[in-house]
Structures are given as C-alpha cells and as structure tokens.
Amino acid sequence: MKFIFLNLFSVLIFTSCVTTPKSENVDNGILLQELEFAAKEQLLDKWYPLTLDYDEGGYYSQITRKFEIGEVHDKMIVTQARHIWTNAKAAGFYSEKEEYLENAEHGFNFLRDRMWDPVHGGFYSLVTKEGEPILQKGQEKSAYGNAFAIYGLAEFYRASGNEEALELARNTFYWMEAMAHDPEHKGYFNVLGLDGKPIERTPEWPSTSDVGYKDQNSSIHLLEAFTTLYEVWPDALLRERLEEMLILIRDTITTEKGHMNLFFQPDWTPVSFKDKSKEEIAKHYYLDHVSFGHDVETAYLMLEAAHALGRENDSLTLQKGKIMVDHSLRTGWDPKAGGFYDGGYYYQGEDQIKIVNHRKNWWAQAEGLNTLLIMSQYFPEDEMNYRRYFEEQWDYIQTYILDDEYGGWYEWGLDKNPEAKDGLKGHIWKASYHNFRALNNVITELEQMENPEVQN
C-alpha cells in the first residue's frame, strides 16, 4: 500500500501535514502482532494446502466450519482465480515462497486446461469438480469472472515469471475487448453468452435479472484486473481501457453523494426503482441499493489505478474516494458495535438514508479495514478520525468475524447473525482473497509506519 500514500501529500491543498499518530491510538507494534497472526496462522495456514484438489485440479470449493473439505465442489472462475491471486501474493511476503508458487501454479494449470473455452475463447463461469462446463442460460460467461482470471494470472506472472500465464492474461483481455467492450458508450457488458457476445435484455427475463445491464461490480473488478495487468504489461490499449474504467467509475457510476449506483442501461442511465413501492424496492434489492462495502473498496481501487497510471497528483480521484468513505461512515457504519452494514436506500422524497439490510458481511469489513487505514494516512488530521475508525473496525472483526476456535472468517458478523458461527468457511463465493488482501495491505503499511527508512 505504500505507493498510494507517499507521493500525494504535498500536492493536495485540502490535506493537512502528516503528523505522528495521536497518543490514544493503539500501538502499531501490538496491531502488527495481531494482524500478522490473523493473516498467516488464522487464514493462510488454514486454507492452504487444504483446499488444493490433487485429484481433479484447481481448488476445492466447499470448506466447513471446522476447516474440513465439504461435499459440493462445482468450481467457479472467480473463486479459482482468487485462490491463484492469494497464493501468488503470499509468495512475495513469506518464507514459504516456493510452496505458495506451487499452490498458484496448481490453480493456473486448472484454469488453462479446464476453464478456458477452446472453441469460443474466454473462461467459463462455472465447471464441475472435474472441469466440465456447467452452461446455465445467462450464466455461461461474464466480464466479472474473466476480470478475476486476468487478476489472478497477472499476479501469478509477477510472482513467478511464468510467461504462459501472462500470455493467457493478455488473451483474456483481447477477448474481452472483442466481445464485451462497448465502443459507443464505453465500459463493458457483464452477462455474456457461450459465444462471448453480450446477452440482450428481452421481456422474457424477469425484472430482477441483471441480463443486459452494465454494472458497478464487474466495472470495479475490471479496474482492479487492468491495474494489475498494466503493472506487468504496460500496453497502450490496456492503458486506454484502464483510464476509461477509472473515469467511468469515478465520474459516472459514483454519485455526488458518494455512493455508487449498481446497475445501468447500456448508455449508463442508472437502473432505479425509487418510484415503486417499498415492496417492489425490496424485491429488487440486488439491482438497486447503496452497498457500503463496495463503496469503501472502490475508493481504494481507484487510488490503486491512479498510481498504476502514474497519476501521482490525481487530487480529483483522491477527493472522490474520500467522499465515498465519508458517506459510508456517516450513513452505513454501526455506531454501537462497529462495522459496515450491508445496504441502505434513499427512498424518494427522503433526504436521509434508511438501512435496509443490517447484516455485515465479511468482505465489506475486510475492505473497510484496508481503506480506513489508507484514509488515515492521507488525512491524519481530518475530523473523521479515520485512524479511530480503523482501530474500531479491527476490533469489530476480531470480536464478531474471526473464528478463534477453528480459524478463518465467518461469512456474517455474529452481532447481527449469530447463526453464522455454524456456517461454511468457504464456498464458491467465499474464499481467502478479500481478507488476505486487506490484512496484507495494512500489515505492509503499518510496518512502513514503524520503519519509515524502508519506504520507497
């Protein structure tokens, strides 16, 4: 995370001078001990090598509460690629480098041999445990899934130098360019058919379906993937698309209030149900609500992209990121227990947001932890006191998300969902990527705060 923080302080007129942390802050050394234990012993050591499927390749999908292999193991491109990314990233930080690289290569081989479509190109969204495509209408392929493939492959190349991984990442980018990119209105369509072409929205699709729409979630993860790929392959067209996605997300997808709209017509008109009844709004929650976790995550992803593009003086992106974080803290933060709620809604005619989903998912808490520390470094004297929120977020995670008995993270905060204690630790939508990335980033930054002479 050091690259985001160090070069912008002096050029932002709305940023105060950097000062040492206030005396009431928790000691960084204590935090580091807790975070390092959570990242290695409570997370990585639980997931790997347990999840490697040595029979069929790739990684097991279902992991029980006690970190035992479950029974359902259809394999999704998103999760498989995230495992590759996590292991490739871990290889750069721990003494077991070769073990993590082997874990990542194990996943790479499965993506290359079983998840890439040799006829039409692109990665299948879902395959069986053995690697046979599961072709459900409207779910054959997606920009979102292929974005994570790029992300994992690029990080694996960076860690290993495997040229085949870089070639596959480049081929995926070119496939996305040919199939999913919109040259007229910019951005990418997410829901793709087997042939890779965007599936059009017709009356046969239910109103709750996302078919035919563009969306923030695939957009922010394309931004994330293009950032990592550009760092290892500074291609001119890739740079153009990375800049395009950054500007779209910052200036079109994100509102002036500081939250993102979720789904859009092809011309980027937001999909909204504000003029409907509260029952209809609730029915379409997936398509239309304020997602605090995505907002705080995107603030980080935009700054990461700006750095990769060499925009060290990009005050506009930083300011928009701050607005997004501030909005999430003011409207989506639980002032009693801590943590970010899952979702809110601005009902028509009402100025104040209503929390419509009080649950707190694990990934939003992880992303919040990362971004709050970032903001505390950019704005150490800001009235929001991001450092205090960062420490409260870590307290919340330790109290309600981390499993001290079996390791790993519960899917939902136990303060709102105590039954989550008995839930799965892993499935096709939950692995180790969000939490390891957050822990790794904050550990890196806190270490540099403790030893500033090692910063570069």
NUGUBA-281048 format. One line per field, with one value per residue (C-alpha): residue number from 0; residue in three letters; chain; x, y, z. Coordinates in Angstrom, 2 decimals, padded with zeros to 5 digits, m for minus. Layout:
residues N
num <- NUM|...
residuo <- ALA|...
cadena <- A|...
xx <- X|...
yy <- Y|...
zz <- Z|...
//
This chain:
residues 456
num <- 0|1|2|3|4|5|6|7|8|9|10|11|12|13|14|15|16|17|18|19|20|21|22|23|24|25|26|27|28|29|30|31|32|33|34|35|36|37|38|39|40|41|42|43|44|45|46|47|48|49|50|51|52|53|54|55|56|57|58|59|60|61|62|63|64|65|66|67|68|69|70|71|72|73|74|75|76|77|78|79|80|81|82|83|84|85|86|87|88|89|90|91|92|93|94|95|96|97|98|99|100|101|102|103|104|105|106|107|108|109|110|111|112|113|114|115|116|117|118|119|120|121|122|123|124|125|126|127|128|129|130|131|132|133|134|135|136|137|138|139|140|141|142|143|144|145|146|147|148|149|150|151|152|153|154|155|156|157|158|159|160|161|162|163|164|165|166|167|168|169|170|171|172|173|174|175|176|177|178|179|180|181|182|183|184|185|186|187|188|189|190|191|192|193|194|195|196|197|198|199|200|201|202|203|204|205|206|207|208|209|210|211|212|213|214|215|216|217|218|219|220|221|222|223|224|225|226|227|228|229|230|231|232|233|234|235|236|237|238|239|240|241|242|243|244|245|246|247|248|249|250|251|252|253|254|255|256|257|258|259|260|261|262|263|264|265|266|267|268|269|270|271|272|273|274|275|276|277|278|279|280|281|282|283|284|285|286|287|288|289|290|291|292|293|294|295|296|297|298|299|300|301|302|303|304|305|306|307|308|309|310|311|312|313|314|315|316|317|318|319|320|321|322|323|324|325|326|327|328|329|330|331|332|333|334|335|336|337|338|339|340|341|342|343|344|345|346|347|348|349|350|351|352|353|354|355|356|357|358|359|360|361|362|363|364|365|366|367|368|369|370|371|372|373|374|375|376|377|378|379|380|381|382|383|384|385|386|387|388|389|390|391|392|393|394|395|396|397|398|399|400|401|402|403|404|405|406|407|408|409|410|411|412|413|414|415|416|417|418|419|420|421|422|423|424|425|426|427|428|429|430|431|432|433|434|435|436|437|438|439|440|441|442|443|444|445|446|447|448|449|450|451|452|453|454|455
residuo <- MET|LYS|PHE|ILE|PHE|LEU|ASN|LEU|PHE|SER|VAL|LEU|ILE|PHE|THR|SER|CYS|VAL|THR|THR|PRO|LYS|SER|GLU|ASN|VAL|ASP|ASN|GLY|ILE|LEU|LEU|GLN|GLU|LEU|GLU|PHE|ALA|ALA|LYS|GLU|GLN|LEU|LEU|ASP|LYS|TRP|TYR|PRO|LEU|THR|LEU|ASP|TYR|ASP|GLU|GLY|GLY|TYR|TYR|SER|GLN|ILE|THR|ARG|LYS|PHE|GLU|ILE|GLY|GLU|VAL|HIS|ASP|LYS|MET|ILE|VAL|THR|GLN|ALA|ARG|HIS|ILE|TRP|THR|ASN|ALA|LYS|ALA|ALA|GLY|PHE|TYR|SER|GLU|LYS|GLU|GLU|TYR|LEU|GLU|ASN|ALA|GLU|HIS|GLY|PHE|ASN|PHE|LEU|ARG|ASP|ARG|MET|TRP|ASP|PRO|VAL|HIS|GLY|GLY|PHE|TYR|SER|LEU|VAL|THR|LYS|GLU|GLY|GLU|PRO|ILE|LEU|GLN|LYS|GLY|GLN|GLU|LYS|SER|ALA|TYR|GLY|ASN|ALA|PHE|ALA|ILE|TYR|GLY|LEU|ALA|GLU|PHE|TYR|ARG|ALA|SER|GLY|ASN|GLU|GLU|ALA|LEU|GLU|LEU|ALA|ARG|ASN|THR|PHE|TYR|TRP|MET|GLU|ALA|MET|ALA|HIS|ASP|PRO|GLU|HIS|LYS|GLY|TYR|PHE|ASN|VAL|LEU|GLY|LEU|ASP|GLY|LYS|PRO|ILE|GLU|ARG|THR|PRO|GLU|TRP|PRO|SER|THR|SER|ASP|VAL|GLY|TYR|LYS|ASP|GLN|ASN|SER|SER|ILE|HIS|LEU|LEU|GLU|ALA|PHE|THR|THR|LEU|TYR|GLU|VAL|TRP|PRO|ASP|ALA|LEU|LEU|ARG|GLU|ARG|LEU|GLU|GLU|MET|LEU|ILE|LEU|ILE|ARG|ASP|THR|ILE|THR|THR|GLU|LYS|GLY|HIS|MET|ASN|LEU|PHE|PHE|GLN|PRO|ASP|TRP|THR|PRO|VAL|SER|PHE|LYS|ASP|LYS|SER|LYS|GLU|GLU|ILE|ALA|LYS|HIS|TYR|TYR|LEU|ASP|HIS|VAL|SER|PHE|GLY|HIS|ASP|VAL|GLU|THR|ALA|TYR|LEU|MET|LEU|GLU|ALA|ALA|HIS|ALA|LEU|GLY|ARG|GLU|ASN|ASP|SER|LEU|THR|LEU|GLN|LYS|GLY|LYS|ILE|MET|VAL|ASP|HIS|SER|LEU|ARG|THR|GLY|TRP|ASP|PRO|LYS|ALA|GLY|GLY|PHE|TYR|ASP|GLY|GLY|TYR|TYR|TYR|GLN|GLY|GLU|ASP|GLN|ILE|LYS|ILE|VAL|ASN|HIS|ARG|LYS|ASN|TRP|TRP|ALA|GLN|ALA|GLU|GLY|LEU|ASN|THR|LEU|LEU|ILE|MET|SER|GLN|TYR|PHE|PRO|GLU|ASP|GLU|MET|ASN|TYR|ARG|ARG|TYR|PHE|GLU|GLU|GLN|TRP|ASP|TYR|ILE|GLN|THR|TYR|ILE|LEU|ASP|ASP|GLU|TYR|GLY|GLY|TRP|TYR|GLU|TRP|GLY|LEU|ASP|LYS|ASN|PRO|GLU|ALA|LYS|ASP|GLY|LEU|LYS|GLY|HIS|ILE|TRP|LYS|ALA|SER|TYR|HIS|ASN|PHE|ARG|ALA|LEU|ASN|ASN|VAL|ILE|THR|GLU|LEU|GLU|GLN|MET|GLU|ASN|PRO|GLU|VAL|GLN|ASN
cadena <- A|A|A|A|A|A|A|A|A|A|A|A|A|A|A|A|A|A|A|A|A|A|A|A|A|A|A|A|A|A|A|A|A|A|A|A|A|A|A|A|A|A|A|A|A|A|A|A|A|A|A|A|A|A|A|A|A|A|A|A|A|A|A|A|A|A|A|A|A|A|A|A|A|A|A|A|A|A|A|A|A|A|A|A|A|A|A|A|A|A|A|A|A|A|A|A|A|A|A|A|A|A|A|A|A|A|A|A|A|A|A|A|A|A|A|A|A|A|A|A|A|A|A|A|A|A|A|A|A|A|A|A|A|A|A|A|A|A|A|A|A|A|A|A|A|A|A|A|A|A|A|A|A|A|A|A|A|A|A|A|A|A|A|A|A|A|A|A|A|A|A|A|A|A|A|A|A|A|A|A|A|A|A|A|A|A|A|A|A|A|A|A|A|A|A|A|A|A|A|A|A|A|A|A|A|A|A|A|A|A|A|A|A|A|A|A|A|A|A|A|A|A|A|A|A|A|A|A|A|A|A|A|A|A|A|A|A|A|A|A|A|A|A|A|A|A|A|A|A|A|A|A|A|A|A|A|A|A|A|A|A|A|A|A|A|A|A|A|A|A|A|A|A|A|A|A|A|A|A|A|A|A|A|A|A|A|A|A|A|A|A|A|A|A|A|A|A|A|A|A|A|A|A|A|A|A|A|A|A|A|A|A|A|A|A|A|A|A|A|A|A|A|A|A|A|A|A|A|A|A|A|A|A|A|A|A|A|A|A|A|A|A|A|A|A|A|A|A|A|A|A|A|A|A|A|A|A|A|A|A|A|A|A|A|A|A|A|A|A|A|A|A|A|A|A|A|A|A|A|A|A|A|A|A|A|A|A|A|A|A|A|A|A|A|A|A|A|A|A|A|A|A|A|A|A|A|A|A|A|A|A|A|A|A|A|A|A|A|A|A|A|A|A|A|A|A|A|A|A|A|A|A|A|A|A|A|A|A|A|A|A|A|A|A|A|A|A|A|A|A|A|A|A|A|A|A
xx <- 000.00|002.95|002.75|m000.66|000.25|003.62|003.51|000.29|000.53|002.32|000.11|m003.33|m004.36|m007.10|m004.70|m003.01|000.64|001.46|001.78|002.63|m000.33|m002.08|m001.19|m004.60|m004.08|m003.30|000.40|001.33|003.53|000.58|m001.61|001.06|001.28|m002.48|m002.73|000.22|m001.22|m004.61|m003.09|m000.81|m001.88|m005.61|m006.04|m003.38|m002.35|m005.99|m006.74|m003.53|m002.68|m006.06|m008.05|m005.87|m007.75|m004.97|m007.42|m009.04|m007.01|m007.85|m009.19|m012.00|m014.98|m016.81|m014.99|m016.79|m016.84|m014.03|m011.92|m012.70|m013.42|m017.15|m019.23|m020.18|m017.31|m018.52|m015.71|m016.31|m013.79|m013.99|m013.03|m010.43|m008.70|m008.83|m007.01|m004.30|m004.01|m003.81|m001.07|000.90|000.67|001.66|004.73|006.18|005.78|006.53|009.49|007.42|007.63|008.06|005.12|002.83|004.06|003.32|m000.16|m000.71|000.64|m001.71|m004.64|m003.19|m002.99|m006.69|m007.69|m005.64|m006.65|m010.24|m011.83|m010.75|m013.18|m011.02|m013.76|m015.13|m012.47|m012.96|m013.36|m016.46|m018.19|m018.74|m017.49|m017.91|m015.33|m013.79|m013.77|m016.80|m018.62|m021.94|m023.86|m026.83|m028.72|m027.44|m024.56|m022.21|m019.57|m019.15|m016.87|m016.73|m015.37|m012.91|m011.71|m010.70|m008.97|m006.86|m006.22|m005.01|m002.98|m001.21|m000.28|000.96|003.14|004.53|005.41|006.72|007.75|005.56|005.22|002.34|000.30|000.95|000.01|m003.28|m004.00|m003.33|m005.54|m008.34|m008.01|m008.15|m011.14|m012.91|m012.07|m013.58|m016.67|m017.75|m016.41|m018.88|m017.10|m020.06|m020.89|m017.68|m017.29|m018.18|m021.27|m021.11|m023.52|m022.15|m023.32|m021.29|m020.04|m018.91|m021.48|m023.49|m026.94|m029.66|m032.39|m035.77|m039.21|m038.63|m036.11|m037.60|m037.39|m034.93|m032.45|m029.27|m029.15|m028.49|m027.32|m023.91|m022.93|m020.59|m019.35|m017.88|m016.60|m014.64|m013.11|m012.17|m010.44|m008.68|m007.66|m006.48|m004.43|m002.53|m002.11|m000.87|001.73|003.32|002.38|002.22|000.34|m001.09|m004.59|m004.70|m003.76|m006.58|m009.09|m007.72|m008.14|m011.60|m012.74|m011.29|m013.10|m016.36|m016.35|m015.32|m017.47|m020.46|m021.03|m020.37|m022.94|m022.25|m023.44|m020.59|m022.20|m022.31|m025.37|m025.32|m026.83|m027.20|m028.75|m026.17|m025.94|m025.16|m028.62|m028.98|m031.47|m033.70|m036.90|m037.34|m040.74|m042.01|m043.49|m041.22|m042.23|m041.03|m037.86|m037.16|m037.83|m035.18|m032.62|m029.89|m030.27|m030.80|m029.42|m026.43|m023.65|m021.31|m018.76|m018.40|m018.07|m015.17|m013.50|m013.78|m012.16|m009.06|m009.24|m009.45|m006.35|m004.51|m005.42|m004.37|m000.98|m000.50|m001.27|001.35|m001.23|000.60|m001.10|m004.63|m006.39|m009.78|m009.66|m008.48|m011.17|m013.89|m012.53|m012.70|m016.31|m017.18|m015.56|m017.11|m020.55|m020.18|m019.05|m021.81|m024.64|m023.58|m021.47|m022.88|m022.04|m022.68|m020.90|m018.86|m018.67|m020.38|m023.97|m024.71|m027.08|m029.13|m031.65|m032.58|m036.35|m037.96|m038.70|m036.48|m033.11|m031.87|m030.81|m032.57|m030.59|m032.49|m030.03|m028.39|m026.25|m022.48|m020.68|m017.06|m015.69|m017.04|m015.39|m012.09|m012.26|m013.23|m010.20|m007.88|m009.43|m009.78|m006.05|m005.40|m007.55|m005.90|m002.60|m003.88|m005.89|m004.33|m005.92|m009.33|m012.40|m013.50|m010.56|m010.04|m007.43|m010.03|m012.45|m009.66|m008.99|m012.71|m013.07|m010.27|m011.89|m015.17|m013.51|m011.73|m014.90|m017.55|m015.86|m012.71|m013.14|m010.64|m011.51|m011.19|m009.64|m010.86|m013.62|m017.35|m019.40|m021.51|m020.85|m022.10|m023.61|m026.34|m026.19|m025.11|m026.07|m023.14|m020.90|m022.08|m021.90|m019.43|m016.00|m015.74|m017.96|m017.89|m018.50|m016.22|m012.52|m009.49|m008.98|m010.73|m009.47|m005.91|m005.55|m006.79|m004.57|m001.56|m002.06|m002.49|000.45|002.65|001.61|001.92|005.39|006.42|005.00|007.16|010.21|009.91|013.50|012.48|009.86|010.49
yy <- 000.00|002.35|003.52|005.09|007.14|008.69|010.94|012.90|014.62|017.73|018.44|018.30|021.64|020.04|017.70|018.66|017.93|014.41|014.03|011.13|009.09|010.54|009.03|007.42|005.27|001.61|000.90|m000.17|m002.95|m004.53|m004.20|m005.82|m008.86|m009.35|m008.75|m010.98|m013.85|m013.35|m013.35|m016.36|m018.77|m017.97|m017.63|m018.83|m021.85|m022.90|m022.60|m023.99|m026.65|m027.98|m026.59|m027.93|m030.61|m033.03|m035.42|m033.11|m029.91|m026.46|m025.80|m027.31|m025.00|m026.01|m025.75|m026.50|m024.50|m026.70|m026.35|m029.73|m030.48|m030.29|m032.10|m029.56|m028.65|m027.06|m024.65|m021.00|m018.95|m016.11|m018.26|m020.33|m017.18|m015.56|m018.55|m018.12|m014.43|m015.06|m017.65|m015.58|m012.57|m014.59|m015.86|m012.37|m011.99|m015.29|m017.63|m020.46|m018.74|m021.91|m023.59|m020.69|m020.56|m024.26|m023.67|m020.88|m022.94|m025.74|m023.37|m021.90|m025.32|m025.92|m022.55|m023.11|m026.73|m026.93|m023.48|m021.76|m022.33|m023.71|m023.07|m019.59|m018.24|m016.73|m018.53|m020.46|m019.08|m022.48|m026.03|m029.29|m030.58|m032.44|m029.36|m029.98|m026.74|m026.05|m023.99|m022.29|m019.77|m016.28|m017.55|m019.13|m016.40|m012.95|m009.94|m010.21|m013.76|m013.06|m009.97|m012.14|m014.54|m011.63|m010.51|m013.90|m014.67|m011.30|m011.61|m015.16|m013.92|m011.16|m013.65|m016.47|m015.05|m017.68|m016.34|m018.68|m017.07|m013.61|m014.78|m016.18|m012.92|m010.93|m013.26|m012.80|m009.02|m009.14|m011.50|m009.06|m006.21|m008.05|m009.40|m007.29|m003.76|m001.07|001.30|003.70|004.25|002.80|000.22|m003.45|m005.61|m008.23|m011.06|m012.95|m015.97|m019.03|m017.34|m014.34|m011.90|m009.79|m011.23|m008.72|m007.88|m009.03|m009.29|m012.97|m012.04|m011.30|m007.76|m008.97|m010.24|m008.32|m009.58|m006.79|m004.27|m002.82|m002.72|m001.33|m004.66|m006.00|m002.49|m002.08|m005.53|m004.87|m001.77|m003.93|m006.53|m003.99|m002.25|m005.41|m006.44|m002.98|m003.08|m006.13|m005.40|m001.63|m001.95|001.18|m000.20|m001.61|001.81|003.38|000.93|001.37|005.14|004.65|002.49|004.81|007.83|005.91|004.67|007.97|010.35|008.30|005.27|007.17|009.78|013.21|011.97|009.48|006.13|004.10|003.16|m000.58|m001.30|000.69|000.69|000.41|004.23|004.36|005.51|004.12|001.34|002.67|001.55|004.71|005.41|001.96|000.73|m000.30|m003.89|m003.58|m001.85|m004.68|m007.25|m005.59|m005.07|m006.78|m004.23|m001.05|m000.15|001.54|m001.00|000.44|m002.34|m001.76|001.98|001.73|m000.93|001.21|004.19|002.02|000.51|003.95|005.15|001.97|002.50|006.15|005.13|002.49|005.14|007.44|009.95|010.82|014.23|012.98|015.03|014.54|010.77|011.08|013.61|011.38|008.42|010.43|011.42|007.74|006.69|009.58|008.74|005.11|006.09|008.65|006.52|002.85|002.46|000.88|003.37|000.80|m002.41|m001.08|m002.47|m001.57|m002.58|m004.44|m001.95|001.20|003.04|006.64|006.48|009.02|012.29|011.45|013.09|010.58|007.09|004.09|000.97|m001.82|m004.64|m004.58|m007.66|m007.24|m009.46|m010.43|m008.97|m005.48|m005.44|m006.51|m003.83|m001.24|m002.11|m001.53|001.70|003.28|002.94|004.46|007.46|007.86|008.30|010.76|012.77|012.31|015.46|015.12|015.47|011.96|010.50|007.56|006.04|005.64|004.03|001.73|000.51|000.08|m001.88|m004.21|m004.64|m005.49|m008.08|m009.70|m009.80|m010.80|m012.11|m014.03|m017.61|m018.09|m021.76|m023.11|m020.18|m018.27|m015.68|m016.12|m015.06|m012.63|m010.65|m012.58|m009.46|m009.50|m013.12|m015.37|m018.43|m017.65|m019.33|m022.69|m021.72|m022.71|m021.10|m021.47|m021.84|m020.60|m017.01|m017.06|m017.85|m016.00|m013.13|m010.14|m010.78|m011.70|m008.68|m006.36|m007.89|m007.93|m004.29|m002.96|m005.02|m003.57|m000.01|m000.36|m001.86|001.16|003.48|001.69|001.67|004.65|004.28|001.19|003.09|003.61
zz <- 000.00|000.35|m003.24|m002.76|000.27|m000.25|m003.28|m002.94|000.43|m000.72|m003.72|m002.12|m000.73|001.36|003.18|006.44|007.11|008.23|011.98|014.22|015.45|018.48|021.84|022.26|019.19|019.69|019.39|015.86|017.21|019.02|015.94|013.79|016.05|015.89|012.15|011.26|013.30|011.66|008.15|008.49|011.23|011.21|007.45|005.01|007.07|007.33|003.62|002.10|001.17|002.44|m000.48|m003.29|m005.23|m006.18|m007.88|m010.44|m010.24|m009.01|m005.54|m003.51|m003.16|m000.01|003.32|006.56|009.77|011.15|008.01|006.59|002.93|002.24|m000.36|m003.07|m005.37|m008.55|m009.39|m010.29|m012.24|m009.69|m006.73|m008.57|m009.85|m006.42|m004.94|m007.57|m006.72|m002.97|m003.27|m005.77|m003.48|m000.42|m002.26|m002.10|001.66|003.36|003.59|002.08|m001.32|m003.36|m001.65|m002.43|m006.02|m006.38|m004.98|m007.50|m010.40|m009.41|m009.91|m013.09|m014.71|m014.00|m015.45|m018.57|m019.17|m017.89|m017.60|m020.83|m023.71|m026.56|m029.13|m028.38|m026.05|m022.62|m019.32|m018.37|m015.29|m013.69|m014.18|m012.32|m009.90|m012.82|m015.06|m017.29|m018.21|m016.46|m019.00|m017.36|m019.50|m018.85|m016.73|m019.26|m019.12|m017.62|m017.69|m013.89|m013.99|m016.76|m014.88|m011.95|m014.31|m015.58|m012.00|m010.80|m013.90|m013.89|m010.22|m010.79|m013.64|m011.44|m008.69|m010.89|m014.26|m015.95|m019.49|m020.28|m017.51|m018.93|m022.42|m021.12|m019.27|m022.45|m024.50|m021.98|m022.21|m026.02|m025.88|m023.56|m025.91|m028.87|m027.11|m024.16|m024.68|m025.73|m028.17|m028.22|m024.55|m023.10|m020.40|m020.63|m020.67|m017.95|m018.83|m021.84|m023.75|m024.56|m027.73|m025.66|m027.02|m024.56|m023.89|m024.74|m022.26|m023.55|m021.90|m021.14|m018.44|m015.00|m013.66|m011.02|m013.61|m014.43|m018.02|m020.50|m017.92|m017.22|m013.57|m010.96|m009.62|m012.84|m013.60|m010.37|m010.73|m014.34|m013.00|m010.42|m013.01|m015.58|m012.90|m012.04|m015.67|m016.64|m013.89|m015.54|m019.16|m019.92|m023.20|m024.86|m025.42|m021.91|m020.55|m022.54|m021.08|m017.56|m017.81|m019.29|m016.40|m013.78|m015.20|m015.66|m012.10|m010.57|m012.63|m013.83|m011.62|m008.38|m007.40|m005.98|m002.60|m002.57|m003.27|m006.45|m008.45|m009.03|m012.46|m015.66|m019.10|m021.91|m022.09|m018.32|m017.25|m013.69|m013.03|m010.25|m008.52|m006.44|m007.97|m006.96|m003.69|m000.84|m001.54|m005.14|m003.99|m001.55|m004.28|m006.45|m003.69|m005.74|m008.54|m006.56|m003.13|m001.53|m000.99|001.63|001.23|m002.50|m001.96|000.51|m001.63|m004.76|m003.08|m002.70|m006.18|m007.81|m005.98|m006.92|m010.59|m010.47|m009.15|m011.85|m014.46|m012.98|m011.79|m008.60|m008.44|m009.05|m006.39|m008.09|m007.62|m004.03|m003.21|m004.72|m002.77|000.43|m000.27|m000.77|002.51|004.43|003.07|004.13|007.62|008.10|006.75|006.80|009.95|013.11|015.89|018.62|017.64|014.72|011.22|007.94|007.25|004.04|002.44|002.60|000.44|m000.35|m000.68|m002.96|m001.19|001.80|002.39|004.97|004.02|005.58|006.46|004.74|005.42|008.85|008.25|007.98|005.50|005.97|002.75|003.39|006.83|005.25|002.57|005.18|007.28|004.32|003.09|006.54|007.12|003.69|004.55|007.94|006.12|003.57|006.08|009.54|010.99|009.36|011.57|010.57|012.52|010.18|012.45|015.20|012.75|011.53|015.05|015.76|012.53|013.56|016.98|015.27|013.04|015.98|018.05|015.51|012.32|013.26|014.49|017.31|017.65|014.10|012.26|009.24|008.99|009.49|006.49|008.55|011.71|014.73|016.29|013.63|012.52|015.43|013.38|011.05|013.62|012.29|008.62|005.92|005.91|002.15|m000.91|m004.50|m003.35|m000.32|m000.11|001.26|m001.18|000.41|003.92|002.96|000.69|003.43|006.10|003.82|002.86|006.37|007.66|004.92|005.69|009.47|009.04|007.00|009.63|012.18|009.92|007.56|006.37|004.36|002.32|m001.35
//
